[in-house]
Amino acid sequence: MHDDWLSNTYLVADELGGSAVLIDAGGPVAPLLEVLRRGQFELTHVLLTHHHFDHVAELDQVLAAHPGTPVLIHALERDQVPAATGTIEAGEPVETGGLRIIPLHTPGHTAGMLSLLVNDTDVFTGDTLFRGSVGGVRAPGHTTYADLRSSIMDTLLKLPPSTTIHPGHTDPTTVAEELETNKFVRIWRGLDPEGSEPCTAMGEPATLILLGDDYDGGYKAWVRWPDGSDDIVAGSRVQKDPAAAG
């Protein structure tokens, strides 16, 4: 995990001396490159969940150590990563050694966001779903709140409850844990009520549906605009209405 961005780079392998893939390359990658060397793994692919800098910053270092390794990303984002050599499509497995990796298209935070399901037991969710939080839909290349909600509720949380979730930032979790404890998910499931507090979000009047915890110790806000549309934004961009609080 990167100390500043709290973004994760993952090394996934089948067995000692076998095949391995890197998922994202935000760094620091040096410890993972050392594990590759010591374990005598063959790095067969670098798989990118999306194009944001905190997930690709040390990609050049990986390729310097392992030149010619295929770097794959969703077609919608390939032009954002010059080092990418090809694309991966949702539902088309990447198979290497004992690993079978199924790409799941989970847009919202970005248009080409991919989650990667490995051997039906572990899913790497990029910036779509975190432990106790969700991705925002105001980052570069974002799509919509509706996309993000569908990606989480109709794709990721339809996986078996025991599936381990490895987010793009900070700590792992499981499908079962997020279904029960994630405050955004609990409202989407109808277990908890929506909020209705007036607020100012990104300088505009809005309704605060939920101010939830975020992976970095801050907050992530679900807001509703006067036209009825919804957004997930950084909690730092939201100010509660003092008059309403009084």
N, C-alpha and C positions, 0 to 999 in steps of 0.2 A: 504494500500500500504506500502510495506517495505521501510523504509527511505533510505537504502543503495542501494538495488537492484532495487527499483522502481517497484517491482513485486506485482501483485494484488492477493489477496485471496478474493473470493466472497461468500457471503451467499445469497442463493436464496430460498424464501419461498412462499407458496401459500396464507396463511392468518394467522393472530394471532392464536396461539394455534394449528396450522396445521403442515404440513410437510415441511421439509427444506433439502437442500443439500448444501454442501460446494464444490466449484469449486476451486481446487488447495489448497495448504496449506503452502505457502511460509512464511506466517506470516507478521506481528504479529497477531496471532489468538485470543489472549485473549479478545479483544473487541468484536469479533464475538461470542465467547463462552458465553460472558455475554449477548449479544442480544438473543442468543438461550435460555438462562435461563429465562430472563425477559419476553420474548415473549411466553414462554412455548411451543416452537416448538419441534417437534420430528426430530432429525437429522437422516435421513434414509440412506444417502449415502455421501461418499466423492468421487467426480469424478475428476480425474487428466487429465489435457490436455497433459502432457508429464512428463518425469522423471527428468528433470534438477533440481539441488539442490535448486535454488531460487524459485521453485514452490512446493517443498515438505518438506522444512527444518523443519517445525513445525508440521508435520503430527503426530509425536508421542504425542505431547501435545493434539491434537484433540482426539486421541484414548484413552489417559489417562482420559479425561473428559467424553468421550462417548465410552466406551469399546464395542467391537463387531460390530461397525458400518462398513458395507461393504465399502471397498476402491477399486475402479475400475479404470482400465487403459487399454489402447490398449494392445492386446496380445504381440505385438512386443517389448513392453517395460516393461512388468510385472516383468521380472527378474532383472530389474534395481531398483525396489522399493520393498525392503523386506516386508514392511507392507501391500502391496497390497494383497487383498484377492480374487480378481476375475478380469475378463476382460469385456470390453464393445466392441461391434462390430459396425462398421459403419452401419447406417440405422436401427439398432435394438433399438427402443425407451426404455428409462428408465422412467417408470411411477410411480409417488409417489404423493399421494394426488391430488391436482389440477395441478401438474406439469407434463408436457410431454416433455421429453428431448431427442432430436434426435442427436446421435453422427454423426459427419461428419469427414471422414478421410481427413486430410489436411497436407500431408507430405511435407517435404522440410527442415525445421529447425530441425526436427527429423523424423525418419521413421514412428513412431506410433503416430505422433501428431494428436490430436483430437480437433475439434471445436464442441461446444455444443449448439445446437439450442433449446431454451426454449420457448414452447408455440407459436412457429412460429413468435415471435416478437423480441426476443433478442438472439444474438449469442455471445458466449464466445470463442475468437479466439486463446487463448494461445499465442505462439510466432510466429504465421503465419502472421498476419496483425495487424498493429498498426495505430493509428491516424497519418496520413501523412507519414508513413514509412512501411517497410516490414521486415520480419524476415531474418536473415542471414542463409547461408547454409554452415557454417564452424564450427558450434558448435558440441560437442560430439553427435554421433549418427545421424548426418545429412544425407540427401539424395542429391538431386540435385536442381540446379536453375530451371530446367524444371518442377520439381515437385512443387516447391514453386509457380511459376507463375501459373501453372494450378490450384493449390489449391485456389489461390486468385481469378483468373479471371473466372475459370470454376465452382467453387463451392461457395465461399463466396459472390462474387459480382454478382452472379446470383440470390441471395435472393432479396426479394422486397426492393425497395429503402428506405422505411421507417424503415427497420430493424436496431435496435440499436446494434452496435458492442462494446463489452466489451473486450478490449485487455488484454493480460497477463501483460502488463506494461503500466502505466500511464492512460491517459484520454480516455473516451468513444468517439465514433463517430457514423456515420451511413453509410450504404451502399451508399446512394446518395452522401454524402460528399466525401467519398473516390473515387468514380468514377470521381468526378469533380476536386478534389484538390490534391490527392496523386500523386506526381511527377512520381513515378514508374508506377502507373496505367495509367497515362495520356500518357506515351510513349507506353505502351502495347496496349492502345486503338488507337494509331495512331494520337493522338491529338497534341503531341509535338515530335520534332525530337530527335534522339539519339545524344549523344555527340561523339566526335572522338579524344579527347585529349590524347596524349601519357602519360603514367604514369608508376610508379613502384608499384606493388601491392604484398604485402607479399614477397617482395624481388625479384619479377620477373617482366619482362616487360609485359605491358598490355595496353589496351585502356580503358580510362575512359568514360563509356557510361553515367553515372549520378552519381553526388555526391549530395545525398539528405539528408534532415534533418532526425535525428533519435529521438526516444522518450526521450532520456536522455539529449537532448541539443547538442549532438554531431552530427556525420554524419554516414550515411550508403552508401556504394559505390557499384554500379553495374559496374563490369569490364568485359572485354572480353579478353581472352587469345589469343596468336598467332595462336592456332589451331582452333579458332572460337567458342570455348565453353565459356559460361558465368558463372559468380559467383556473389553472393551478400556477401560482406565482410564488416567488420567494417571500417569506414572512416579513423580511426587512422592507419590502415595498408596500406594506399595508399599515395604515394607522387607524386605530379604532376611533370612533366618534366620541369626543369627551362629553358632549351633551347627552348622548345615549347612555354612556357609562354612569353619568350622574343621575 
